[in-house]
Amino acid sequence: MAEGRDPNVVPIGLVQHRCGEDREANLGRTLSAIEDAATRGAQIVCLQELFGAPYPCQSEDPARFDLAEPIPGPTTEALAKVAAAREIAIVGSLFERRAAGVYHNSAVVIDADGRLAGIYRKMHIPDDPLYYEKFYFTPGDLGFPAPATRYARVGTLVCWDQWFPEAARLSALAGAQILFYPTAIGWQFDEGPGVDAAQHDAWETAQRAHAIANGVFVVAVNRTGHEHLAGEPGGGIRFWGQSFVADPMGRVLARAAADEEETLVVSCDLGLIERTRRDWPFLRDRRIDAYADLGKRLVD
């Protein structure tokens, strides 16, 4: 830690970029962006969902299972090397090959010494046009952990998890101070600027609400650019970028561009968590004795 730096203030790096077909090039550009964020003072750097390749779930193609790799594996080793060299923690999103025929959409937390501090396997798996994730990914089975890094305790949720308050709550209850959401979200259809704006606003608002309801920081790192997989029908996905950081009062501290690659570094004062929760004691006032029905699909 730099001399004189407030230990409560943690600079967070967000790496938003386009993905091409060359996986080595994607990794190289990502590592360069991590280096850039570290040079600018970032202590924790988060990457976008499945950053190593174009988003693979636009159709059901068994050949795309070849994109998966084990954890630990080549990508985690590359991330661990830069994490240890720059003394930063990294949140990375990977297509995990757990065993033959068992694959996950996973997030790893690599601490500032290069150690694998935690793994999260995406719990909520979508199945929508151009987001056929149920074909590729087994639902997660590791719960909602909040591994400690040198700089903060973190919750690592992934994309579709963004819409579920239960996931954010359980991560916060496990001790997460910052919720990281590696993301690949965009517009699949041309429904006009009004619908586009409404969808983006709902996405950001839902996550700002998680920050408020739990008194934590929220970091969402999205892809940018238009991706249309070769040989696939339709217009592909226009990823809307706009990665952002929200503080425990839901204020957006920084937001990336919609259409540009960008690496943000945003300082988060973790002391604000304590101050906010004293004024808004939502965790104190939870009626845990009355929530048994949350374990049901519907309440009859």
C-alpha positions as CSV (number, residue, x, y, z in Angstrom):
1,M,0.0,0.0,0.0
2,A,1.3,3.4,-0.9
3,E,2.6,5.5,2.0
4,G,-0.1,7.8,3.3
5,R,-3.0,6.1,1.4
6,D,-6.2,5.8,3.3
7,P,-6.8,2.0,3.7
8,N,-10.6,2.5,3.5
9,V,-10.3,4.0,0.0
10,V,-10.0,1.3,-2.6
11,P,-9.5,2.3,-6.3
12,I,-11.4,-0.1,-8.5
13,G,-10.6,-0.8,-12.1
14,L,-13.2,-1.7,-14.7
15,V,-12.1,-3.1,-18.1
16,Q,-14.7,-2.6,-20.8
17,H,-13.8,-3.7,-24.3
18,R,-14.7,-5.4,-27.6
19,C,-14.0,-9.0,-28.3
20,G,-12.7,-10.5,-31.5
21,E,-12.2,-14.0,-32.7
22,D,-8.5,-14.1,-31.8
23,R,-8.5,-15.3,-28.2
24,E,-4.8,-14.7,-27.6
25,A,-5.3,-11.1,-28.8
26,N,-8.3,-10.7,-26.5
27,L,-6.3,-11.9,-23.5
28,G,-3.3,-9.7,-24.5
29,R,-5.5,-6.6,-24.7
30,T,-7.1,-7.4,-21.4
31,L,-3.8,-7.9,-19.7
32,S,-2.6,-4.5,-21.1
33,A,-5.8,-2.9,-19.8
34,I,-5.2,-4.4,-16.3
35,E,-1.7,-3.0,-16.4
36,D,-3.0,0.4,-17.3
37,A,-5.5,0.3,-14.4
38,A,-2.8,-0.8,-12.0
39,T,-0.5,2.0,-13.1
40,R,-3.4,4.4,-12.4
41,G,-3.7,3.1,-8.9
42,A,-6.4,0.4,-9.1
43,Q,-6.2,-2.2,-6.3
44,I,-9.0,-4.4,-7.6
45,V,-9.7,-4.9,-11.3
46,C,-12.9,-6.4,-12.7
47,L,-13.2,-7.8,-16.2
48,Q,-16.4,-8.3,-18.3
49,E,-18.3,-11.5,-18.6
50,L,-16.5,-14.2,-20.6
51,F,-13.9,-11.7,-21.7
52,G,-11.7,-14.1,-23.7
53,A,-13.9,-14.6,-26.7
54,P,-17.0,-13.3,-28.5
55,Y,-20.1,-14.1,-26.4
56,P,-20.7,-17.7,-27.3
57,C,-24.3,-18.3,-26.4
58,Q,-26.0,-16.7,-29.4
59,S,-27.0,-20.2,-30.7
60,E,-26.6,-23.8,-29.5
61,D,-23.4,-25.2,-31.0
62,P,-21.6,-28.0,-29.2
63,A,-18.3,-27.0,-30.8
64,R,-18.3,-23.9,-28.5
65,F,-17.7,-26.1,-25.5
66,D,-14.1,-26.1,-26.8
67,L,-13.8,-22.5,-25.5
68,A,-14.0,-23.8,-22.0
69,E,-11.0,-24.4,-19.7
70,P,-10.3,-25.7,-16.2
71,I,-9.8,-23.6,-13.1
72,P,-7.0,-23.3,-12.4
73,G,-5.9,-23.2,-16.1
74,P,-4.1,-21.0,-18.7
75,T,-6.3,-17.9,-18.2
76,T,-6.2,-17.9,-14.4
77,E,-2.5,-18.5,-14.6
78,A,-2.1,-15.4,-16.8
79,L,-4.3,-13.3,-14.5
80,A,-2.5,-14.6,-11.4
81,K,0.9,-13.6,-12.8
82,V,-0.1,-10.0,-13.4
83,A,-2.0,-9.8,-10.1
84,A,1.1,-10.9,-8.2
85,A,3.4,-8.7,-10.1
86,R,1.3,-5.6,-9.7
87,E,-0.1,-6.5,-6.2
88,I,-3.7,-6.2,-7.3
89,A,-6.7,-8.4,-6.9
90,I,-8.6,-9.4,-10.1
91,V,-12.1,-10.6,-10.7
92,G,-12.2,-12.6,-14.0
93,S,-15.1,-14.3,-15.8
94,L,-14.4,-17.7,-17.4
95,F,-16.2,-20.5,-19.3
96,E,-15.2,-23.2,-16.9
97,R,-14.7,-26.8,-17.9
98,R,-15.4,-28.6,-14.6
99,A,-15.5,-32.1,-16.1
100,A,-16.5,-33.8,-19.3
101,G,-20.0,-32.5,-20.1
102,V,-20.1,-30.2,-17.1
103,Y,-19.5,-26.6,-17.7
104,H,-20.1,-23.4,-15.8
105,N,-20.1,-19.6,-16.3
106,S,-17.7,-18.8,-13.5
107,A,-16.0,-15.9,-11.9
108,V,-12.6,-16.2,-10.1
109,V,-11.2,-13.9,-7.5
110,I,-7.4,-13.7,-7.6
111,D,-5.8,-12.0,-4.7
112,A,-2.8,-9.6,-4.8
113,D,-0.3,-12.4,-4.2
114,G,-1.6,-14.4,-7.2
115,R,-3.5,-16.8,-5.0
116,L,-6.9,-18.1,-6.2
117,A,-9.0,-16.6,-3.4
118,G,-12.4,-17.8,-4.6
119,I,-14.7,-19.2,-7.3
120,Y,-18.3,-18.3,-8.0
121,R,-20.4,-20.3,-10.5
122,K,-23.3,-18.3,-12.0
123,M,-26.5,-19.3,-10.2
124,H,-29.1,-17.8,-12.5
125,I,-28.9,-19.1,-16.0
126,P,-30.9,-17.3,-18.7
127,D,-32.5,-18.9,-21.8
128,D,-33.6,-16.1,-24.1
129,P,-33.1,-15.3,-27.8
130,L,-29.3,-15.0,-28.4
131,Y,-28.7,-15.9,-24.7
132,Y,-29.0,-19.6,-24.8
133,E,-27.0,-20.2,-21.7
134,K,-28.9,-23.1,-20.4
135,F,-27.5,-25.2,-23.3
136,Y,-23.9,-24.4,-22.2
137,F,-23.9,-23.8,-18.4
138,T,-24.7,-26.0,-15.4
139,P,-26.2,-23.8,-12.6
140,G,-23.8,-22.9,-9.9
141,D,-23.5,-25.0,-6.7
142,L,-21.1,-22.9,-4.6
143,G,-23.7,-20.5,-3.2
144,F,-22.9,-16.8,-2.8
145,P,-19.5,-16.5,-1.3
146,A,-17.7,-13.3,-0.3
147,P,-14.0,-14.1,-0.4
148,A,-11.5,-11.7,1.3
149,T,-8.9,-10.0,-0.8
150,R,-6.0,-7.8,0.5
151,Y,-8.2,-4.8,-0.1
152,A,-11.8,-5.7,0.5
153,R,-14.3,-8.6,0.8
154,V,-16.0,-9.1,-2.6
155,G,-19.1,-10.7,-3.9
156,T,-18.8,-12.0,-7.5
157,L,-22.1,-12.4,-9.3
158,V,-22.5,-12.6,-13.0
159,C,-24.8,-10.8,-15.5
160,W,-28.3,-12.4,-15.2
161,D,-27.7,-12.5,-11.4
162,Q,-28.0,-8.7,-11.6
163,W,-31.8,-8.9,-11.6
164,F,-32.2,-11.0,-8.4
165,P,-32.2,-9.2,-5.1
166,E,-31.7,-12.5,-3.3
167,A,-28.3,-12.9,-4.8
168,A,-27.1,-9.4,-3.8
169,R,-28.6,-9.9,-0.3
170,L,-26.9,-13.2,0.4
171,S,-23.6,-11.9,-0.9
172,A,-23.9,-8.9,1.4
173,L,-24.9,-11.1,4.4
174,A,-21.7,-13.1,3.7
175,G,-19.7,-10.0,4.2
176,A,-19.2,-8.6,0.7
177,Q,-18.3,-4.9,0.7
178,I,-18.3,-4.6,-3.1
179,L,-20.6,-6.6,-5.4
180,F,-18.9,-7.2,-8.8
181,Y,-21.0,-8.1,-11.8
182,P,-19.1,-9.2,-14.9
183,T,-21.6,-8.6,-17.6
184,A,-22.5,-9.2,-21.3
185,I,-25.8,-7.4,-21.9
186,G,-27.1,-5.6,-24.9
187,W,-29.9,-5.2,-27.4
188,Q,-30.8,-8.3,-29.4
189,F,-33.5,-6.6,-31.5
190,D,-34.1,-3.2,-33.1
191,E,-37.1,-2.0,-31.1
192,G,-36.3,1.7,-31.3
193,P,-34.5,4.2,-29.0
194,G,-37.3,4.4,-26.5
195,V,-37.3,0.7,-25.7
196,D,-33.5,0.6,-25.8
197,A,-33.3,3.4,-23.3
198,A,-35.9,1.8,-21.0
199,Q,-34.1,-1.5,-21.0
200,H,-30.8,0.1,-20.1
201,D,-32.3,2.2,-17.4
202,A,-34.0,-0.8,-15.8
203,W,-30.7,-2.7,-15.8
204,E,-28.8,0.2,-14.1
205,T,-31.7,1.0,-11.7
206,A,-31.9,-2.6,-10.5
207,Q,-28.2,-2.7,-9.5
208,R,-28.3,0.7,-7.9
209,A,-31.1,-0.6,-5.8
210,H,-28.9,-3.5,-4.7
211,A,-26.3,-1.0,-3.6
212,I,-28.9,0.9,-1.6
213,A,-30.7,-2.1,-0.1
214,N,-27.5,-3.7,1.1
215,G,-25.3,-0.7,1.9
216,V,-22.5,-1.8,-0.4
217,F,-20.7,-0.7,-3.6
218,V,-21.8,-2.2,-6.9
219,V,-19.5,-2.5,-9.8
220,A,-20.9,-3.6,-13.2
221,V,-18.5,-4.3,-16.1
222,N,-20.2,-4.8,-19.4
223,R,-19.0,-5.6,-22.9
224,T,-19.2,-3.1,-25.7
225,G,-19.5,-3.4,-29.5
226,H,-21.7,-5.3,-31.9
227,E,-21.1,-9.1,-32.0
228,H,-22.5,-11.3,-34.7
229,L,-21.1,-14.8,-34.8
230,A,-20.1,-16.0,-38.2
231,G,-22.8,-18.1,-39.9
232,E,-25.5,-17.2,-37.5
233,P,-28.9,-15.7,-38.6
234,G,-30.1,-12.4,-37.2
235,G,-28.4,-9.2,-36.3
236,G,-26.4,-10.4,-33.3
237,I,-26.1,-8.4,-30.1
238,R,-25.3,-4.7,-29.7
239,F,-23.7,-4.7,-26.3
240,W,-24.4,-1.4,-24.6
241,G,-21.3,-0.9,-22.5
242,Q,-21.9,1.8,-19.9
243,S,-20.0,-0.1,-17.1
244,F,-20.5,1.8,-13.9
245,V,-19.9,2.0,-10.1
246,A,-22.6,2.9,-7.6
247,D,-21.9,3.7,-4.0
248,P,-24.0,2.5,-1.0
249,M,-26.5,5.3,-1.5
250,G,-27.0,4.3,-5.1
251,R,-25.1,7.3,-6.6
252,V,-23.3,6.5,-9.8
253,L,-19.7,7.5,-9.3
254,A,-18.6,6.9,-12.8
255,R,-20.0,5.4,-16.0
256,A,-18.1,4.3,-19.2
257,A,-19.2,5.2,-22.7
258,A,-21.8,3.1,-24.6
259,D,-19.8,2.4,-27.7
260,E,-16.2,2.7,-26.8
261,E,-13.6,0.6,-25.1
262,E,-12.7,2.1,-21.8
263,T,-10.8,1.4,-18.6
264,L,-12.1,3.2,-15.6
265,V,-10.4,3.6,-12.2
266,V,-12.9,4.7,-9.5
267,S,-12.0,5.3,-5.8
268,C,-14.5,3.7,-3.4
269,D,-14.4,4.8,0.2
270,L,-15.4,1.6,2.2
271,G,-15.9,3.8,5.3
272,L,-19.1,4.9,3.6
273,I,-20.6,1.5,4.1
274,E,-20.6,1.9,7.9
275,R,-21.9,5.5,7.7
276,T,-24.7,4.6,5.3
277,R,-25.8,1.6,7.3
278,R,-26.0,3.6,10.5
279,D,-28.5,6.0,8.8
280,W,-30.3,3.4,6.7
281,P,-30.2,0.2,8.9
282,F,-32.0,-2.1,6.5
283,L,-30.0,-5.1,7.6
284,R,-30.9,-4.4,11.3
285,D,-34.6,-4.2,10.5
286,R,-35.0,-7.3,8.4
287,R,-37.8,-9.6,9.6
288,I,-35.9,-12.8,9.2
289,D,-38.6,-14.6,11.2
290,A,-41.2,-13.8,8.5
291,Y,-39.3,-14.7,5.3
292,A,-39.7,-18.5,5.1
293,D,-41.9,-18.2,2.0
294,L,-39.0,-16.9,0.0
295,G,-37.9,-20.5,-0.3
296,K,-41.1,-21.2,-2.4
297,R,-41.6,-20.6,-6.1
298,L,-44.9,-18.9,-5.4
299,V,-47.0,-18.2,-2.3
300,D,-50.4,-19.8,-2.6
